[in-house]
Amino acid sequence: MEFMTNSPEETEDVGRALGKIVKPGTVLAYTGDLGAGKTAFTRGLAKGLGVTEQVTSPTYTIVNEYLSGRIPLFHFDMYRLTSADDLWDIGWEDYLDRGGVCAVEWSERVAEVLEGAIRVCIEKTGENTRRITVKGGEQLADFSL
């Protein structure tokens, strides 16, 4: 599926729609350049899950946990990791076992452990415009704006 957005709020709207249909244990693998809108998308995803906390980028913390929604949201930033081994070192398996939604920015750095993930590619097509492509997972049959 492909969506074109013209503002951060519209990017959040796509994330919110996905957040309404994802199930426990879902892994979302994000790709996109710096500033493409991955965190904006995650803010929307969190809203769709009913998260009430403020969503921020986990760039320096590696993972932010949001537990107030209908399903926990674990927001990862793999930019500073050098390999999938680093992901295991921060407790990836424990996060998977907790039954939340794992949203992984810079997923290409740990692609080998994200098999079966829903792929979310966010591309800048202009100053405020984005092309968001979402692929994979049976859950997407119910996904629409």
N, C-alpha and C positions, 0 to 999 in steps of 0.2 A: 504494500500500500504506500502511496505517496501523498504527501500533504505539502502545500506551499503556505508559508506564514509570512506576515508583514510586520510583526512586532514581537517583542518578548512575551507579551500577553497572549498572542495567538499561539506561540510556541508552547506556552503553559497549557493552553486549551487542549492541544493534542495530547500532551502528557496526562492531563486530567481525565480525558476520555479513556486512555489506556489504563489509568489507575482504577477506574471503575470496574474493569473486567478482569484484571489479573488475579491469579489465585496464589495461595500460599506456596512457597517453593519456587516461584518464578524467578528466573535470572534474565536480566536485560543487559545486553552488551552494547554500549555506546561507542560510536566512532564520530569524530568530527574535530576540526581544527580548534585551536585555542580561541575562545570567544564565540564559538559557533552557536552556543545556546544549550549545552548539555545540562548545566545546572538549572536553567530556566525550565527546561523540559522536566527535570526532576521535581522542581517546585510544583508543577502541575500534576505530575504523577502522585506526589504526596497529597495534594488536595483531593484527588480522586480516591485515594485510600482513606481520607478522613483525618489525615495528620494535622494537628493543630500547632505544632512547634514551627519556628522559623527555619526554613531550609537554606543552608549555606553550602558553599563548596568545601569538600573534604580535602583540598589540596595538601594542607599541612598535617592533617590528622590521619590521613589515609582512608578512614571510614567514619561516617556520622551515622548514628542510630536514631531513628524516630519511632517511638513506641506507642504514640497516642491514637493511631488509626486502627481500622478494622483488621489490618495485617501489619506487622512491623515492617519498616522500610530500613534497609541498610544501604547507604550510599557510599560507594567506593570511588577513589581516584587512584588509578594505577600509574599516573604520570611519573612518580618518583621511584617506582619499583623497577628492577632490572630484569626480573624473570618470574615465571610462574612459581618458582620455589619460594620467592618472597611472599607470594600470596598465601601459601600454606603456612609460612612462619607467622603471619598475622592472624591465623585462626579461621581461614576460609571455610574449612569443613564444619567448624562450630556454627558459623553463620548459616550455612546451608541447613544444618540440623535444626535450627530454631524456627524454620517454617515461615520465614518472612519473604519479602521481595528484595532481591539483591540487584541494585542498579549500579553498573560498573562503567565509569568513565575511563577512557583510554584503554579499552578492552583489548585492543590489538597487542598490547604488551604481555597479555596473559591468555591469548586466544586458545592455547592448547587445553586449558581447563574449563573453557566456556562452551563446550560442545552442547548443542541443544538449546542454547540461549535464544531469546527473541533478540534480533539485531535491530538496533536503532541507529541510523546514520543521519547526522545533521550536517548539512552543507550550507555555507554562506553563498548566496547567489547575488547579493547586493548588500548595501549598508545595513538594512533592517530585514531583508528577505532571507528566508531559509527554505530549503527543500529537506523535508523529513521523510525518510524511507523506513518503514517498519516491516520486517520479514520474520517468518518462522513462528512455530507454535500454533497448536490447535485453537488456543484462546482467541486468536485474531479473527476467527470466523464471526465473533460478536463485536468486533471493533469498528466503530464509526464515530464521526463527530456529530 
